[in-house]
Every structure is written in C-alpha cells, then in structure tokens.
Amino acid sequence: MKKNKDKTQPETAELSPQDAGVIPYAEAYPAQQQGFQPALQDYPLQEMPPAQPEDKKSRKTKGNKGAAASGVTFKKSARGYKPAEVDEYIENLHAALANAQRVIDEKSEEFKSAYALVSRERDNLAQELSQVKEKLALTAGQLTQALEKIESTAELERQNEKMTEQLRSMYTKLEACKTLITENQQMKSLVGELEATADIERQHALKNEEEIAELRELNKKQAYEFAAREKQLEADFTQEKLRVAQLLKMHKYHIERSGEALREFSAQFTEAKKCLDEMKLE
C-alpha cells in the first residue's frame, strides 16, 4: 500500500509596515517626498543561495536516503529489499527535503524584501533629517534677526510654531529611525537562524547519502551471496539429476532381468506341467 504524501505547506504570515506600527513616509509627508532618492549604503543585503531544481533521475539518486536512521523497515524479497517500497520511501523523503528548502527560500525572499523597504525608509529619514537641520540652521539665523527687529509680532509666533512643529517632526522621525534600525537587526538575526537551519538540513542530507551508500553496499553483497548460492544449487541439481538417471537405468535393467527370469520360470513351469501330464497319462 502506498503512503500518502504530505502536501501541506506552512503558511507564511506577511507583516506590512502599517501592522508593525510604521507609517510610510510618502503617506505621512506627501509634500516633502519630492526629490528624495533612496540609497542602500550602511546595511548591504546578504545574498541567499536559491534552491537548485533537480530532475526526476537526480531526485531518485540523491533522495534515496534516511531509511536506516528513521527506523523504517522494508519487506525482503529473493534479491534483498523490495525496490517499490524503497523507491516510495526515498521519494517521500526527497519531497519533504524539497518542501523544507522551498519554505526557507520563501522566507529568505520575504526578509530581503522587508529589509530593502526598511533601508529605503531609513535613508529617506536620514536625508530628510539633514535637510531639516539645514532649514533649522537657516531658520535660527532668521529668527535671531527677527527677534532683534520685532520681538512680539504675529509673524514671529507663526514662525516659532512652524519651527517647533518641524522639531517635533524631526524627533518623531528620529524615533522611527531607531525603531527601523532595531527591526533591521532583528531581521538580520532571523536570517542568521534561517542560514543555520539550512546548514543543518544540508548536514542531514549528507548523512542520508552516506546511509544510502551503506544500503547499496549491503544490497550488492547480498546479490553476490545469492548468485553463489544459486550456482551451488544448480550444481547440486545437476548431480541429483545424474544420480536419478543412474537409478532409473538400474531400475530398467532390473525390470528387464526380472522379465527374463519370469519368462524362464514360465517356460520351466510349462515344461514341468507337461511332464506331469504325461506321467498321469501313463
């Protein structure tokens, strides 16, 4: 009976910047986003090796592993284990390994996309902060001149409120930048964990390959032993066949001899009876 393959796939939850509590810059400041170009500098992306596709033949060759380590047993036939059960188990094992590799690749792509988004937002905030500092320096000079000329005018109050609002915005963006940096570090840690998981899976694959090689050697040894036993049985059968032929020949000879003796006895009996009849007539 064939085993049902587990086709369930782990669902990956996507976390948007809004769900994480981060407001996109373009949405929060639509009038100030003109002319800002993102630049990835301080935190370069780490490349993750993609999963290599394999054809059916390489899957059967490379995926035939893990039977001994997992405690799986197969029914034995005249030449070793049943190939159908071994092939089915190997195919299931390979499917599980391929599914694990696919999930790792999907997670890696999701983290790289999120990391790129965070890096762009960080660079935008840093550039905006620099411009705000420049505007603040310019506004400070203008404010000094305005205080020297007119200390309590409505225009001065409006400029003061505007500068205060800019400072609040700057501090808010600084806090958001700190949050993004923390999230970036967490993402790097998760990527490291995924790489460690991938290394463990590769080690398991190597171990499975070694176990498959041992099984092949055992199967080869059993095949040699079976061939030698078959050869010995053929020799024994030939000897037995010769012995039976000799016995049949001897049996035939004894039957012929018995027939001759029986005919001779019959002739002697007929002769004796004839003599007896003649004696009775006399």
Buried (B, 14 or more C-beta within 10 A) or exposed (E): EEEEEEEEEEEEEEEEBEEEEBEBBEEBBEEBBEEBEBEEEEBEEEEBEEBEEBEEEEBBBBBBBBBBEEEEEBEEEEEBBEEEBBEBBBBBBBBBBBBBBEBBBBBBEBBBEBBBBBBBBBBBBBBBBEEBEEEBEEBEEEBEEBEEEEEEEEEBEEBBEEBEEBEEBBEEBBEBBEBBBEBBEEBBEBBEEBBEBBEEBEEBBEEBBEBBEEBEEEBEEBEEEEEEEEEEEEEEEEEEEEEEEEEEEEEEEEEEEEEEEEEEEEEEEEEEEEEEEEEEEE
